[in-house]
Every structure is written in C-alpha cells, then in structure tokens.
Amino acid sequence: MNRPLNILIAGGGTGGHIFPAVAVANALRRLQPACNILFVGAQGKMEMEKVPQAGYDIKGLDIAGFNRTHWWKNLTLPWKLLKSFWQVQSIFKAFRPDAVFGVGGYSSYPVLKTAQAKGIPTFLHESNAFAGKANTMLGRRAAKVFVAVEGMQQFFPADRLMLTGNPVRSEIQNINIDAASARRFFHLAADKLTLLVIGGSLGARSINEAVHSGLAQLLAADIQVLWQTGKAWQQTATNQQVSQHTFIADMDKAYAAADMVISRAGAMSVAELCMVGKPAVFVPFPFAAEDHQTANAMALVNKHAAIIVKDADAAAQLVPAVLALAADAGKRQQMASNMAAQALRHADEVIAKTILKSVV
C-alpha cells in the first residue's frame, strides 16, 4: 500500500468506551505516525467533546439507543438507524477506511456493520465482563475481538477472542509518586491509613450517603478519607482527616495515596484498580446495561481481589465492610496482590499492533 493507512474508530457514549478508544488511537499514531485516524460517534454524546480534546477528528451520527424508561421515544428509532446508515455510507466514501475498530455503544453498530458488508477488516474491544448487545452481534464477523477478562466465549466465537485487558492511561500505569507525598498533596497525614472514595465523575448518591453517615465511625477507627463526591453532593466535611473534592483530576496521586478504595465497578475503574493493585470495595451501579458492573466486580471477587456490596445495601453494609478491611492488614495485602495479578499492561499497543498487522 503506497498511501497512508486510514483507520476508522467507532463508538462511545461513556468514558469506558471513549478513553480506551483514544488510548488505542494514540498507540496507532506512535506505531504508524503517518496513518489517518477518524472517529465516528453519536451526536450529543460525550465523545463529540472528548475526542476533539484528544486531538482527533470525529463525525457524529444522528442515532440513539433504546430508551428503557420512556418507551414512546423509541418510535423514531427505525428512522434514526436508517439515517445513520446513510451517513456512514457517506463517511466511508470520503474516508475509505482500511480497517475499522469498534469500542461498543450503539453508534458503533452501523459503522462496523457497513464495514463487514464491504469486506473491510473489523476489530472490536469489549471492556466489560458482560458484553453489550452491539458488540455481541458484530463479533460474529470481526477479525478479532479484544476482551478485558477471561471467559468471554459465551458472547463471542472462541477463535476470534484475544485477551488484552483495558487500555489504561499512561500516568496510572507508571505512577511515580510515593504514598506519603501523595497524601501530603491532598493535605492529609503522610502516615495514616487512607480510604479513597470514588463514585465516578458525577458521584454516586448511595456511596456518598453511606460514607457521610459512617464518617464518624471511619474517623474513630483512625482512617482518613480522600473523597471524590461529584458535583451534586452538597454535604461538606470539615474534619481535617477528610480531603473532599467534587472531582479529582490527579487520579495517579489519589491511587498512590490510598490503602483501600470504595468505587463503582465501571470497566475503566476496575482496570485502573488492577493496574495500581489496590484492595477495593465495589458498589456496582445497578442500572448499568445488562448489570455489567456487577459482572465486572464479580470477576475480581471470584479471584479474592475485591469485596462487593450491592447498591441497595450500601447504607447498612458499606462502612462496616471498610472497617473490617481496615482492621485486617493481612487481608488487604492479599487482596492487593490478587488485584495486581489481574492487571494486563500495554493493552493499547497490543491492540494497535494487531490492527496494523492485518492491513500493513
């Protein structure tokens, strides 16, 4: 091939889809600096903002997913799907992709379906332990399906599967700050047992309410708290043993500071916690599609690397679970070791090399 490669990357909707896609795009650029990369996402979704911020062009499709709450909003879905296929045809005609990489989300379906109909090599990445519907349907004709965990044969043909893990930000793969310095960065004591609480960038009400209610117990146990509350949480902690933030930008430092973590169980949170090897108490978001956050958490619980507390039980069980973990240094150490053993490094480069090998 005497022209630069054209690689199309499709999907999005959540950070768990977008950030791995950007990481793979960055790896493709490192390996093949001359290649052209174009993203395709859904109009109005976060990829339309995040992808350009990462330095890549993106085309938006007029497409929407199935609305489980307001059924009448699904009446226009057939028209939107048909329109999205027309838009994809126009994108293919102008861009002429040599390979297409899909990361899940409903915007990936018309793009990869079109590529497969045209005989263009397609590749999928499934970040969760329970595969999404779009990926499951597309996986039958994909050249490779990259997965984050073992045991995905129930969703995809076994001969297409490649275990890579989830691409994780380089600063988290290579943390270069010690625990004491990281705690001082957040104005916490350098030598005290530290709990990191993260419920996603928007926060998690059940987690915030449980931690707020149990804060006196945590502090009485000599545990200091680094707490990402999200923007919606109005309660303010004034104790000097609590470092409270609506959003933590320096997650490498937050992970370095932590002895244990309370977290939702989104794919990227799970991947990052494995990478940094921190014992975690997961509170899966119960309304995630196909309850995939519970599947993500259980993949680690079954490896004795994490603890799970149901969202509905958080008020009664979350803080007691943390207190029990805080009191058992041996269990924390074993969980940390088991968590780190599940980390798969350099997923971005492994995926990028596999895609390039098919078209170079």
C-alpha positions in Angstrom: 0.0 0.0 0.0 1.6 3.3 -1.1 -0.7 5.7 0.7 -1.1 6.3 4.5 -3.4 3.9 6.3 -7.0 5.1 7.1 -8.3 3.7 10.3 -11.9 4.4 11.5 -12.7 4.2 15.2 -16.4 3.9 16.1 -18.4 4.0 19.4 -18.7 5.9 22.6 -21.4 7.1 24.9 -19.4 6.7 28.1 -15.9 7.3 29.3 -15.4 3.5 29.5 -15.7 3.4 25.7 -14.1 6.7 24.7 -10.9 6.7 26.8 -9.8 3.2 25.6 -10.5 4.2 22.0 -8.3 7.3 22.4 -5.6 5.3 24.0 -5.6 2.9 21.0 -5.6 5.8 18.6 -2.5 7.2 20.4 -0.8 3.9 20.1 -1.6 3.6 16.4 -0.1 7.1 15.9 3.1 6.1 17.8 3.5 2.9 15.7 2.4 4.4 12.3 2.8 8.3 12.6 1.5 8.8 9.0 -1.8 6.9 9.5 -5.1 8.8 9.3 -7.5 8.3 12.1 -11.1 9.3 12.1 -13.6 8.7 14.9 -17.4 8.2 14.5 -19.7 8.8 17.4 -23.3 9.8 18.3 -24.4 13.4 18.1 -24.9 14.9 21.5 -22.8 12.3 23.4 -19.6 13.0 25.3 -17.3 11.6 22.6 -18.2 14.7 20.5 -16.4 16.8 23.1 -13.7 14.4 24.4 -12.3 13.1 21.1 -11.5 16.6 19.7 -9.9 17.5 23.0 -7.6 14.5 22.5 -6.6 15.9 19.1 -8.7 13.7 16.7 -11.4 14.5 14.2 -14.9 12.9 14.8 -18.1 12.6 12.7 -21.4 12.5 14.5 -24.3 10.2 13.6 -27.9 11.0 14.3 -28.6 7.9 16.2 -29.9 7.0 19.6 -30.1 3.9 21.8 -33.2 2.1 23.1 -34.9 4.1 25.8 -35.9 1.7 28.6 -37.6 4.4 30.6 -39.7 6.4 28.1 -40.9 3.8 25.5 -42.5 6.5 23.2 -39.1 7.9 22.5 -38.3 4.7 20.7 -40.9 5.3 17.9 -38.3 7.2 15.9 -35.5 4.6 16.3 -36.0 2.9 12.9 -35.8 6.2 11.1 -32.7 7.2 13.1 -31.0 3.9 12.4 -31.7 4.1 8.7 -30.4 7.7 8.6 -27.3 6.6 10.4 -26.5 4.0 7.7 -26.8 6.7 5.0 -24.4 8.9 7.0 -22.0 6.0 7.4 -22.0 5.3 3.7 -21.0 9.0 3.1 -18.2 8.7 5.6 -16.9 5.6 4.0 -17.0 7.1 0.6 -15.0 10.1 1.7 -12.5 8.4 4.1 -12.0 4.9 2.5 -11.1 3.1 5.7 -8.6 0.2 5.6 -9.7 -1.1 9.0 -12.4 -0.3 11.5 -12.1 -0.5 15.2 -15.3 -0.5 17.4 -15.4 0.1 21.1 -19.1 -0.5 21.8 -22.0 1.8 22.2 -24.9 2.0 19.7 -23.0 4.3 17.3 -20.6 1.5 16.6 -23.2 -0.8 15.1 -23.9 0.9 11.7 -20.2 1.6 11.2 -18.9 -1.9 11.7 -22.0 -3.5 10.0 -21.2 -1.4 6.9 -17.5 -2.3 7.1 -18.3 -6.0 7.4 -20.7 -5.8 4.4 -17.9 -4.2 2.4 -15.3 -6.8 3.4 -13.2 -4.3 5.4 -11.4 -5.9 8.4 -13.2 -5.0 11.7 -12.0 -5.2 15.2 -13.9 -5.0 18.5 -13.0 -4.1 22.0 -15.3 -5.3 24.8 -14.3 -3.5 28.1 -16.8 -5.2 30.4 -17.2 -8.7 31.7 -20.7 -8.8 30.2 -20.7 -7.9 26.5 -23.0 -5.3 25.1 -25.6 -6.1 22.5 -24.0 -4.2 19.7 -20.6 -5.9 20.2 -22.2 -9.4 20.6 -23.9 -9.1 17.2 -20.9 -7.6 15.5 -18.4 -10.1 17.0 -19.5 -13.0 14.7 -17.8 -11.4 11.7 -15.0 -9.5 13.4 -11.4 -10.3 12.6 -10.5 -10.1 16.3 -12.4 -9.3 19.5 -10.2 -7.8 22.2 -11.6 -8.5 25.7 -10.8 -7.4 29.2 -11.4 -10.6 31.1 -11.3 -14.4 30.5 -14.4 -16.5 29.9 -16.0 -14.4 27.1 -16.7 -17.4 24.9 -20.4 -17.1 25.9 -20.6 -13.9 23.8 -18.0 -14.3 21.0 -16.5 -17.0 18.8 -13.6 -18.5 20.7 -11.3 -18.4 17.7 -11.7 -14.6 17.4 -11.0 -13.8 21.1 -7.8 -12.0 22.2 -7.3 -11.2 25.9 -5.7 -7.8 26.1 -7.3 -6.1 29.1 -8.5 -2.4 29.0 -6.1 0.4 27.9 -5.2 2.5 30.9 -3.8 6.0 31.0 0.0 6.0 31.0 0.3 8.1 34.1 -1.6 5.4 36.0 0.3 2.6 34.5 3.5 4.3 35.7 2.8 6.1 38.9 5.9 8.0 40.1 4.9 9.3 43.5 5.1 7.6 46.9 2.1 7.3 49.2 3.4 9.8 51.8 4.0 12.5 49.1 0.6 11.8 47.5 -1.2 12.2 50.8 0.5 15.4 51.5 -0.6 16.6 48.1 -4.2 16.2 49.3 -3.4 17.8 52.7 -3.7 14.6 54.5 -1.4 13.0 57.1 1.5 11.2 55.4 1.5 8.1 57.7 -2.2 7.4 58.3 -4.4 4.6 56.8 -6.2 6.2 53.9 -9.5 5.4 52.2 -10.2 6.7 48.7 -13.9 7.1 47.8 -14.8 7.4 44.1 -18.2 7.2 42.6 -17.5 8.3 39.1 -17.1 11.9 37.8 -20.8 12.7 38.7 -20.6 11.0 42.1 -22.8 8.2 43.4 -25.6 9.0 45.8 -25.6 5.7 47.6 -21.9 5.7 48.2 -21.8 9.4 49.3 -24.7 8.9 51.7 -23.2 5.8 53.2 -19.8 7.4 53.7 -21.4 10.6 55.1 -23.5 8.6 57.6 -20.5 6.4 58.6 -17.9 9.2 58.6 -17.7 9.4 62.4 -17.0 5.6 62.6 -14.3 5.8 60.0 -12.5 8.7 61.7 -12.9 7.0 65.1 -11.0 4.0 63.6 -8.2 6.4 62.6 -8.9 6.2 58.9 -8.5 9.4 56.8 -10.7 9.8 53.8 -9.9 11.1 50.3 -13.4 11.6 48.8 -14.5 12.4 45.3 -18.1 13.4 45.8 -19.2 14.6 42.4 -20.8 17.9 41.7 -24.3 17.1 43.0 -23.2 16.3 46.6 -23.9 19.3 48.9 -22.7 18.0 52.2 -19.3 19.4 53.3 -16.9 17.6 55.5 -14.9 20.0 57.8 -12.7 17.5 59.6 -9.0 17.7 58.7 -8.9 13.9 58.2 -11.2 14.3 55.2 -10.0 15.7 51.8 -13.2 16.3 49.9 -13.3 17.1 46.1 -16.1 17.4 43.6 -13.6 15.9 41.0 -10.1 14.6 41.3 -8.0 15.3 38.2 -4.8 13.8 39.6 -6.0 10.2 39.9 -2.5 8.8 39.8 -1.8 10.7 43.1 -5.2 9.6 44.5 -4.4 5.9 43.9 -0.9 6.3 45.3 -2.4 7.8 48.5 -4.9 5.0 49.0 -4.6 1.9 51.2 -8.1 0.8 50.1 -10.8 2.1 47.7 -14.6 2.4 47.5 -15.7 2.5 43.9 -18.3 1.9 41.3 -17.4 -1.0 39.0 -17.2 0.5 35.6 -14.7 -1.1 33.2 -12.1 1.6 33.4 -12.3 1.9 37.2 -11.8 -1.8 37.5 -8.9 -1.8 35.1 -7.2 1.1 36.9 -7.5 -0.5 40.3 -6.0 -3.7 38.9 -3.1 -1.7 37.5 -2.4 0.0 40.8 -3.1 -3.1 42.9 -5.4 -1.6 45.5 -7.9 -3.6 47.6 -11.4 -2.4 46.6 -15.0 -2.5 47.9 -17.1 -2.3 44.8 -20.7 -0.9 44.8 -21.9 -1.6 41.2 -24.3 0.8 39.6 -27.4 -1.3 39.5 -28.9 0.3 36.4 -26.0 -0.3 34.0 -26.9 -2.1 30.8 -27.2 -5.9 31.5 -26.0 -5.2 35.0 -22.4 -5.3 33.6 -20.9 -3.5 36.6 -21.9 -6.4 38.8 -20.2 -8.8 36.3 -17.1 -6.6 36.3 -16.9 -6.7 40.1 -17.6 -10.4 40.5 -14.8 -11.2 38.1 -12.5 -9.8 40.8 -14.5 -11.0 43.8 -14.1 -14.6 42.5 -10.3 -14.0 42.4 -10.4 -12.9 46.1 -9.2 -9.5 44.9 -12.2 -7.4 45.9 -15.4 -7.1 48.0 -18.8 -6.4 46.6 -21.7 -4.5 48.3 -25.0 -4.1 46.5 -26.1 -0.6 45.9 -29.3 -1.3 47.9 -27.3 -2.5 50.8 -24.7 0.3 50.8 -26.3 2.3 53.7 -26.1 -0.7 56.1 -23.1 -2.7 54.8 -20.6 -0.4 53.1 -18.9 1.3 56.1 -18.8 -2.0 58.1 -17.1 -3.7 55.2 -14.5 -1.0 55.0 -13.9 -1.1 58.8 -13.4 -4.8 58.7 -11.0 -4.5 55.9 -9.1 -1.7 57.7 -8.7 -3.9 60.7 -7.2 -6.8 58.7 -3.8 -5.8 57.2 -3.1 -9.3 56.0 -6.4 -9.4 54.0 -5.6 -6.0 52.5 -2.2 -7.2 51.4 -3.5 -10.4 49.9 -6.3 -8.6 48.1 -3.8 -6.0 46.7 -1.6 -8.8 45.4 -4.6 -10.6 43.8 -5.8 -7.4 42.3 -2.4 -6.6 40.8 -2.2 -10.1 39.4 -5.2 -9.4 37.2 -3.6 -6.3 35.5 -2.9 -6.6 31.8 -0.4 -4.0 30.7 0.1 -2.2 27.4 -3.3 -3.2 26.0 -3.3 -0.1 23.8 -0.1 -1.2 22.0 -1.2 -4.9 21.7 -4.5 -3.8 20.1 -2.8 -1.3 17.8 -0.2 -3.8 16.6 -2.8 -6.4 15.9 -4.9 -4.0 13.8 -1.9 -2.8 11.9 -0.7 -6.3 11.2 -3.9 -7.0 9.3 -3.6 -4.1 6.9 0.1 -3.4 6.5 
